[in-house]
Amino acid sequence: MYNWEHRLTTRDSNRVVRPFDWGLDWLEHWPIVSSYRPRNDPAEIEEYFFELNRQIVERSDEFFGYTTPTDFRLEQRAVRVHATGSRIDPKLEQKHSNQIGTFLRFTSAVKSQYEENNIVNARWFPARGNGKRAVIVLPQWNSDAISHNALCRIFNALGISALRMSMPYHDIRMPSELKRADYCVSANMGRNIDAARQGIIDIRSCLDWLEQQGYSELGVMGTSLGSCYAFIASAHDERLKVNVFNHASTYFGDVMWTGQSTRHVRAGLEEVVDQDKLRKAQLAISPMAFFDKFSRWPKKSLMIYAKYDLTFLPEFSLQIAGEFQRRQLETTVKELPCGHYTLGETPYKYMDAWHISRFIGRAFAG
């Protein structure tokens, strides 16, 4: 299994090692940030950034607050794959090019430095009938535009509508200078936090649209990076009553430091920070930091982790599972006998889909 996982995590040759940057220029539009900026002194910048992360966690309701967008619209257009791997399959693109999809589009409440990234994109899979149940679906880091679409159709068969959201810097939101969604997870500390803040607020904005359409029973399902965003969004939004965290880990920085799929990111980090410092520098977007706020409202959750995961190490997933259990939160935990990437392969993807759809159907049914 480890050999299979290793082959899958090394098949792409377009991973780029980027230099370390605190990313202070990304702080300009953040709430709670004062006008003070540290001097050009490495130790002072480091302590400033650590303290800023602590402040964000403490005042996170403000940090992840937003104004509801006013330009929600549905668009019909041809489906594109937007593949990110180094081995692009033209047949796959051709297969989907004849399909027409319905997409929710609106201006993100968070303005990044890239215009194409500032228009939110979410493919709409409405269930038949006049149901009130809907799930926002967030695929994994570097997912293409068709990832998790099959899962959305399974939800439809259960009478649940699905809104499959493109995370910041993914598929149609990706700046032209990129081949992969590097700006979500990179050696730029400020940009990582900004991307996560945008993704989390985009989720909450999608909830606003769903409510405007009459949906009142709402959930979220996230995989890998999508799981991180989903957890933090749920910790700050009472409306998300049903939650699926498909791969879960403790701290954003720990995954970056130890994960096999982020080796190229660590290569740009390790001359400046160690694992402990990286954890502090990315605390503001770490699920472990928000359990108190997640616990504020009753929620039903499913957490799935992989026994042979080399990206989200099982020891971290078990810590998250232990935190759910310690707080006596209504949570189901499932272990699958595969790894992070092999979860997307046969037969494990079917096992995963079965657990997810079974839980979602039962949770909404009460």
C-alpha positions in Angstrom: 0.0 0.0 0.0 2.8 2.4 0.8 4.5 1.7 -2.5 1.2 2.4 -4.3 0.7 5.6 -2.4 4.3 6.7 -3.2 3.8 6.1 -6.9 0.6 8.2 -6.9 2.2 11.1 -5.0 5.2 11.2 -7.3 3.6 10.8 -10.7 3.3 14.6 -11.4 6.5 16.4 -12.4 5.0 19.9 -12.3 5.3 20.6 -8.6 7.3 23.8 -8.1 9.5 24.6 -5.1 8.8 28.2 -4.2 10.8 30.4 -1.7 9.7 31.1 1.8 7.8 34.4 2.3 5.9 35.6 5.4 3.5 37.2 2.9 2.9 40.4 4.9 1.4 42.0 1.7 -1.6 39.7 2.0 -2.6 41.2 5.4 -3.7 44.6 4.0 -7.4 43.8 3.8 -7.7 41.5 6.8 -9.9 42.5 9.7 -8.4 42.8 13.2 -5.0 43.7 11.7 -3.6 46.9 13.1 -1.6 49.4 11.1 1.6 48.3 12.9 4.1 46.4 10.8 7.3 44.9 12.2 10.7 46.2 11.2 12.8 44.3 8.6 14.1 42.1 11.3 13.6 38.3 11.0 13.0 37.7 14.7 10.5 40.6 15.0 8.6 39.5 11.9 8.4 36.0 13.1 7.0 36.9 16.5 4.6 39.4 14.9 3.2 36.7 12.7 2.8 34.2 15.5 1.0 36.8 17.6 -1.2 37.7 14.7 -2.3 34.0 14.3 -3.1 33.9 18.0 -5.2 37.0 17.6 -7.1 35.6 14.6 -8.0 32.4 16.5 -9.2 34.5 19.4 -11.2 36.8 17.2 -12.1 34.4 14.5 -15.8 35.3 14.3 -14.7 38.7 13.1 -11.9 37.4 10.9 -14.2 35.0 9.1 -17.1 37.5 9.1 -18.3 38.9 5.8 -21.0 40.8 3.9 -23.3 38.6 1.8 -22.6 39.0 -2.0 -25.3 40.7 -4.0 -24.6 39.4 -7.5 -25.6 35.7 -7.3 -26.4 34.3 -10.7 -26.7 30.9 -12.4 -24.8 30.3 -15.7 -25.1 27.5 -18.2 -21.8 26.6 -19.9 -19.8 23.7 -21.3 -18.0 21.6 -18.7 -14.2 21.7 -18.7 -11.9 19.4 -16.8 -9.1 21.9 -15.8 -6.7 19.1 -15.1 -3.7 20.0 -12.9 -1.5 16.9 -13.3 1.6 16.8 -15.5 0.0 14.0 -17.6 -3.2 15.5 -19.1 -5.6 13.2 -20.8 -7.1 14.9 -23.9 -9.7 12.2 -24.1 -11.1 13.1 -20.7 -11.4 16.7 -21.7 -13.2 15.7 -24.9 -15.5 13.3 -23.0 -16.8 16.2 -20.8 -16.8 19.0 -23.3 -20.1 18.0 -24.7 -21.8 18.4 -21.3 -23.5 21.6 -20.2 -23.5 22.3 -16.5 -25.3 24.9 -14.4 -22.9 27.0 -12.3 -23.5 29.4 -9.4 -21.3 32.5 -9.9 -20.8 35.5 -7.7 -18.1 37.9 -6.6 -16.2 36.6 -3.5 -16.6 38.7 -0.4 -12.8 38.4 -0.1 -10.8 40.2 -2.7 -7.5 38.5 -3.6 -4.8 39.9 -5.9 -6.1 37.8 -8.8 -9.3 38.8 -10.6 -10.1 35.3 -12.0 -9.9 34.0 -8.4 -12.3 36.6 -7.1 -15.3 35.1 -9.0 -16.7 32.1 -7.1 -17.6 29.1 -9.1 -19.9 26.3 -7.9 -21.6 23.7 -10.0 -25.2 23.2 -9.1 -26.7 19.7 -8.8 -30.4 20.2 -7.7 -32.3 17.2 -6.6 -35.8 16.6 -8.0 -38.8 17.9 -6.1 -39.1 20.6 -3.5 -36.7 19.3 -0.9 -35.1 21.5 1.7 -31.8 19.6 2.1 -28.6 20.7 0.4 -24.8 20.0 0.8 -21.8 22.1 -0.2 -19.1 19.8 -1.6 -15.4 20.7 -1.5 -12.9 18.4 -3.2 -9.3 17.9 -2.5 -6.3 20.2 -3.1 -5.4 20.4 -6.8 -8.7 18.8 -7.8 -9.9 19.2 -11.3 -13.4 20.6 -12.1 -15.0 17.2 -12.3 -13.8 15.7 -9.1 -16.6 14.7 -6.7 -19.3 15.4 -9.3 -20.3 11.7 -9.1 -20.8 12.0 -5.4 -23.1 15.0 -6.0 -25.2 12.8 -8.2 -25.4 10.2 -5.4 -26.7 12.9 -3.1 -29.3 13.8 -5.7 -30.5 10.2 -5.7 -31.0 10.6 -1.9 -33.1 13.7 -2.5 -30.4 16.0 -1.4 -29.2 18.9 -3.6 -25.5 19.5 -4.0 -23.4 22.6 -4.7 -19.9 21.6 -5.7 -17.7 24.6 -5.0 -14.4 25.3 -6.6 -12.0 26.3 -3.9 -9.8 29.5 -4.4 -7.2 29.1 -7.1 -8.8 25.9 -8.4 -10.0 25.1 -11.9 -11.6 28.1 -13.5 -10.4 30.3 -10.6 -6.8 29.5 -11.2 -4.5 32.4 -12.4 -3.0 31.9 -15.8 0.5 31.8 -14.3 -0.3 28.5 -12.5 -0.5 24.9 -13.5 -1.5 23.7 -10.1 -3.4 25.3 -7.2 -0.2 26.3 -5.5 -1.4 29.5 -3.9 -3.6 27.6 -1.4 -0.7 25.6 0.0 2.8 27.1 -0.5 5.7 28.6 1.3 3.9 31.9 1.5 2.4 32.1 5.0 0.1 35.1 4.5 -1.2 33.9 1.1 -2.1 30.5 2.6 -4.2 32.1 5.3 -5.8 34.5 2.8 -6.8 31.6 0.5 -8.3 29.7 3.4 -10.2 32.8 4.7 -11.5 33.3 1.2 -12.6 29.7 0.8 -14.3 29.6 4.2 -16.2 32.8 3.5 -17.1 31.6 0.0 -18.7 28.5 1.7 -20.7 30.7 4.0 -21.8 32.9 1.0 -23.0 29.7 -0.8 -25.1 29.0 2.3 -26.7 32.4 1.9 -27.6 31.6 -1.7 -29.0 28.2 -0.7 -31.2 29.8 1.9 -32.4 32.3 -0.6 -33.6 29.3 -2.8 -35.5 27.9 0.2 -33.1 25.3 1.5 -33.2 25.1 5.3 -31.3 21.9 6.1 -27.7 22.4 5.2 -24.5 20.4 5.4 -20.9 20.4 4.1 -18.7 17.7 2.8 -14.9 18.3 2.3 -12.0 16.1 1.3 -8.4 16.8 2.4 -7.9 20.6 2.1 -11.6 20.8 1.5 -12.1 19.1 4.8 -10.0 21.8 6.6 -12.0 24.6 5.0 -15.3 22.8 5.8 -14.4 22.3 9.5 -13.5 25.9 10.0 -16.6 27.1 8.1 -18.8 24.9 10.3 -17.1 26.2 13.4 -18.2 29.6 12.5 -21.6 28.9 11.0 -24.5 27.5 12.9 -26.4 26.6 9.7 -24.0 23.6 8.9 -25.7 20.9 10.9 -24.4 17.9 8.9 -20.6 17.6 8.3 -18.4 15.1 6.5 -14.6 15.4 6.9 -13.0 13.1 4.4 -9.4 13.0 5.6 -8.9 15.1 8.7 -5.8 16.4 10.4 -4.9 18.7 13.3 -2.7 21.6 12.2 -2.2 23.0 8.7 1.5 23.4 9.3 2.0 19.8 10.5 0.5 18.5 7.2 2.8 20.8 5.2 5.8 19.6 7.1 5.2 15.9 7.2 3.0 15.2 4.2 4.4 13.3 1.2 2.4 15.4 -1.2 3.9 18.6 0.2 7.6 17.7 0.1 8.1 20.4 -2.5 6.5 23.0 -0.2 8.7 21.9 2.7 11.8 22.3 0.5 11.0 26.1 0.4 10.4 26.3 4.1 13.0 24.3 6.1 15.9 26.8 5.8 13.7 29.4 7.6 11.3 27.6 9.9 11.0 24.3 11.7 7.8 22.2 12.3 6.9 24.0 15.5 7.3 27.5 14.0 5.3 26.4 10.9 2.5 25.2 13.1 2.4 28.7 14.8 2.6 30.5 11.5 -0.5 28.6 10.2 -2.5 28.3 13.4 -5.2 30.6 12.1 -6.3 28.0 9.5 -5.8 24.8 11.6 -8.9 22.8 12.6 -7.5 22.0 16.0 -7.5 25.7 16.9 -11.3 25.9 16.5 -12.8 23.0 18.4 -14.2 25.3 21.1 -16.1 27.2 18.4 -17.2 24.1 16.5 -18.7 22.8 19.8 -21.0 25.8 20.2 -23.8 24.3 18.2 -25.2 20.7 17.8 -23.9 19.1 14.7 -23.7 15.6 13.2 -20.3 14.7 11.8 -18.6 11.9 10.0 -14.8 11.8 10.0 -13.0 9.4 7.7 -9.3 8.7 7.7 -6.9 6.3 6.0 -4.8 3.8 7.8 -1.9 4.1 5.4 -2.1 7.8 4.8 1.3 9.5 4.0 -0.2 12.9 3.5 -2.5 13.3 6.5 -0.5 11.1 8.9 -2.9 8.7 10.8 -1.4 10.0 14.2 -2.9 13.4 13.4 -6.2 12.0 12.3 -6.4 10.0 15.5 -5.8 13.2 17.5 -8.8 14.8 15.8 -10.9 11.8 16.4 -9.9 11.8 20.0 -10.9 15.5 20.3 -14.4 14.8 18.9 -14.7 11.9 21.4 -13.3 13.9 24.4 -15.9 16.6 23.8 -18.7 14.1 23.3 -19.6 15.5 20.0 -22.0 13.5 17.8 -19.4 12.0 15.5 -18.9 8.8 13.6 -15.3 7.9 12.9 -14.4 5.5 10.1 -10.9 4.1 9.2 -10.3 2.9 5.6 -7.5 0.4 4.7 -5.8 2.6 2.2 -3.8 5.9 1.9 -4.6 9.5 1.0 -4.3 9.1 -2.8 -5.3 5.5 -3.0 -8.7 6.5 -1.5 -9.4 7.8 -5.0 -8.7 4.4 -6.5 -10.8 1.2 -6.9 -12.1 -0.3 -4.6 -11.5 2.3 -1.9 -13.4 5.2 -3.6 -16.5 3.1 -3.6 -16.1 2.3 0.1 -15.6 5.9 0.8 -18.7 7.0 -1.2 -20.8 4.3 0.6 -19.8 5.6 4.0 -20.4 9.2 3.0 -23.7 8.7 1.3 -25.0 6.4 4.0 -24.1 9.0 6.7 -25.5 11.9 4.8 -28.8 10.2 4.1 -29.3 9.1 7.7 -28.1 12.4 9.2 -30.6 14.5 7.2 -33.3 11.9 7.8 -32.8 12.4 11.6 
